[in-house]
Amino acid sequence: MCQFISWTEYKGELYYLTNYELNMRPGIEFEKKLHNNFYGDIVGHGAIKEYFGLHHLRCTDFECTDFSTPDNFPKEIIEDFKDGKFSDIGMPKPTSILKQTAMKTYNKIQKPNYYEYYEEELQTRKKYNKISIELQAKREYDDVEQGRYSEIELQTKKEYANIKNSTFRKHYKIMLEIFWTLFADPKNRIEAWK
């Protein structure tokens, strides 16, 4: 699985996704297609190639998670990054790019958000586990309707995954907003990114 930030190169041209692409009609349709896997998939080379129609071409894929210096990225990406054009897509590890004072603010805002996410995910898991245990007991009691129980179990797993993913998506969106709001002020950035 690719990490933030990824880009692809074909015949000397750089291809990567920004908020601009995601807010255009094809990007909106693309987001619907990815649905709950959006934040996991949108940062990858597959998403970039699909969006720009590069799947069948021999592209060179790049990925860098080292934000200690902008020198690790092409200048176009640096400019777009500093302009906040990735705020709907992803973020680096905040400690790698924000000053300590900004990290205190980030953690202060993000911590309650994390606890809320964790609690929602925990409740969803408990509900799923309860249904799974009930299904297992019914299955052991009555082997005849095995197919029906498998169908219910599959549906339950699907519902659990949807709730878990949508809960994560909501949580991650808040994290992105916190990070990019802080990053927008150059005083909050480490020296290399000012």
VODREN-54065 format. One record per residue (C-alpha): residue number from 1; x negated, y negated, z. Coordinates in Angstrom, 2 decimals. Layout:
BEGIN
NUM_X_Y_Z
...
//
This chain:
BEGIN
1_0.00_0.00_0.00
2_-1.34_-3.39_-0.96
3_-1.94_-6.17_1.51
4_-1.45_-9.92_1.33
5_-2.94_-11.29_-0.87
6_-3.12_-9.39_-4.15
7_-3.54_-10.54_-7.72
8_-4.09_-9.00_-11.11
9_-6.19_-10.16_-14.03
10_-5.56_-9.50_-17.69
11_-7.64_-11.00_-20.51
12_-9.04_-13.69_-18.21
13_-5.58_-14.74_-16.90
14_-4.65_-14.46_-13.23
15_-1.24_-13.11_-12.28
16_0.22_-13.33_-8.79
17_3.57_-14.13_-7.25
18_4.44_-17.36_-5.49
19_7.66_-18.85_-4.15
20_8.22_-20.38_-7.59
21_8.53_-16.99_-9.31
22_10.74_-15.62_-6.55
23_13.13_-18.58_-6.80
24_13.58_-18.21_-10.55
25_16.40_-15.99_-11.83
26_14.13_-12.96_-12.50
27_12.65_-13.35_-9.01
28_16.07_-13.44_-7.35
29_17.05_-10.25_-9.21
30_13.70_-8.71_-8.28
31_14.29_-9.47_-4.59
32_17.71_-7.80_-4.76
33_16.10_-4.74_-6.32
34_13.47_-4.49_-3.58
35_16.08_-5.25_-0.88
36_14.83_-4.04_2.51
37_11.38_-3.11_1.20
38_10.86_-6.65_-0.04
39_8.04_-7.77_2.29
40_6.18_-4.49_1.94
41_6.38_-4.37_-1.85
42_6.25_-8.00_-2.95
43_2.57_-8.39_-2.02
44_1.46_-5.47_-4.18
45_0.06_-5.06_-7.65
46_3.07_-3.02_-8.72
47_5.41_-5.92_-7.98
48_3.12_-8.37_-9.79
49_2.86_-6.14_-12.85
50_6.58_-5.45_-12.92
51_7.50_-9.12_-12.62
52_5.12_-10.21_-15.39
53_5.64_-7.13_-17.61
54_2.05_-5.91_-17.28
55_2.69_-2.28_-16.30
56_1.47_-0.75_-19.54
57_-1.62_-2.93_-19.87
58_-5.12_-2.36_-18.52
59_-5.31_-4.95_-15.80
60_-7.92_-5.41_-13.12
61_-6.36_-5.47_-9.65
62_-7.75_-7.54_-6.79
63_-6.85_-7.73_-3.13
64_-8.42_-9.65_-0.29
65_-7.42_-9.79_3.35
66_-10.51_-11.68_4.52
67_-9.33_-15.26_5.02
68_-12.44_-16.37_6.92
69_-13.39_-18.48_3.90
70_-11.56_-19.68_0.78
71_-14.61_-18.56_-1.22
72_-13.09_-15.06_-1.23
73_-10.29_-16.15_-3.58
74_-9.90_-17.67_-7.04
75_-9.45_-21.45_-6.96
76_-5.85_-21.25_-8.26
77_-4.88_-19.05_-5.32
78_-6.66_-21.35_-2.86
79_-4.75_-24.37_-4.17
80_-1.40_-22.56_-4.07
81_-2.18_-21.20_-0.62
82_-3.00_-24.64_0.77
83_0.20_-25.97_-0.82
84_2.24_-23.30_1.02
85_3.40_-21.59_-2.17
86_3.23_-18.13_-0.56
87_5.50_-18.98_2.38
88_8.28_-16.63_1.24
89_5.89_-13.79_0.41
90_3.38_-13.18_3.16
91_0.69_-14.49_5.42
92_-2.77_-13.55_6.62
93_-3.42_-12.46_10.17
94_-2.78_-15.81_11.92
95_-5.90_-15.58_14.10
96_-8.05_-15.47_10.96
97_-7.02_-18.91_9.76
98_-5.33_-20.92_12.54
99_-7.18_-22.73_15.31
100_-6.72_-21.57_18.93
101_-4.38_-24.44_19.76
102_-2.15_-23.54_16.81
103_-2.27_-19.88_17.83
104_-0.91_-20.78_21.27
105_2.05_-22.46_19.60
106_2.47_-19.54_17.21
107_2.48_-16.99_20.04
108_4.81_-19.07_22.19
109_7.42_-19.17_19.42
110_6.80_-15.71_18.00
111_6.84_-13.74_21.27
112_10.60_-14.03_21.98
113_11.23_-13.24_18.31
114_9.15_-10.06_18.65
115_10.96_-8.96_21.80
116_14.32_-9.48_20.10
117_13.15_-7.43_17.11
118_11.78_-4.68_19.35
119_15.03_-4.50_21.34
120_17.18_-4.30_18.19
121_14.92_-1.63_16.72
122_14.98_0.32_19.99
123_18.80_0.25_20.17
124_19.01_1.42_16.55
125_16.59_4.27_17.25
126_18.57_5.33_20.34
127_21.78_5.40_18.32
128_20.11_7.43_15.57
129_18.58_9.89_18.06
130_21.95_10.41_19.78
131_23.65_11.22_16.47
132_20.77_13.54_15.49
133_21.04_15.46_18.78
134_24.82_15.77_18.39
135_24.40_17.04_14.82
136_21.78_19.57_15.91
137_24.12_20.89_18.63
138_27.00_21.19_16.13
139_24.72_22.89_13.61
140_23.63_25.48_16.17
141_27.26_26.04_17.19
142_28.67_26.41_13.72
143_26.32_27.51_10.90
144_29.22_27.71_8.45
145_29.40_23.96_7.81
146_25.63_23.52_7.48
147_25.96_21.53_4.24
148_28.39_19.05_5.79
149_26.04_18.38_8.72
150_23.08_17.89_6.40
151_25.10_15.31_4.48
152_26.00_13.46_7.70
153_22.39_13.61_8.88
154_21.13_12.23_5.57
155_23.65_9.38_5.72
156_22.64_8.66_9.33
157_18.96_8.53_8.38
158_19.77_6.18_5.53
159_21.79_3.86_7.81
160_19.01_3.91_10.40
161_16.41_2.98_7.77
162_18.59_0.14_6.46
163_19.17_-1.31_9.92
164_15.51_-0.92_10.89
165_14.31_-2.54_7.65
166_16.77_-5.43_7.79
167_15.81_-6.05_11.43
168_12.13_-6.12_10.46
169_12.87_-8.39_7.50
170_14.67_-10.90_9.74
171_11.78_-10.81_12.23
172_9.11_-11.17_9.55
173_10.89_-14.10_7.93
174_10.72_-15.96_11.27
175_7.01_-15.11_11.58
176_6.39_-16.50_8.08
177_8.23_-19.71_8.92
178_6.21_-20.20_12.11
179_2.88_-19.51_10.39
180_3.48_-21.69_7.33
181_4.85_-24.58_9.39
182_1.68_-24.57_11.48
183_-0.60_-24.06_8.47
184_0.96_-27.04_6.67
185_-0.88_-29.36_9.06
186_-4.62_-29.24_8.19
187_-5.44_-30.00_11.83
188_-4.18_-26.50_12.73
189_-6.51_-24.74_10.28
190_-9.99_-23.41_10.85
191_-12.66_-25.67_9.35
192_-13.14_-23.62_6.16
193_-9.48_-24.10_5.15
194_-9.13_-27.85_5.73
//
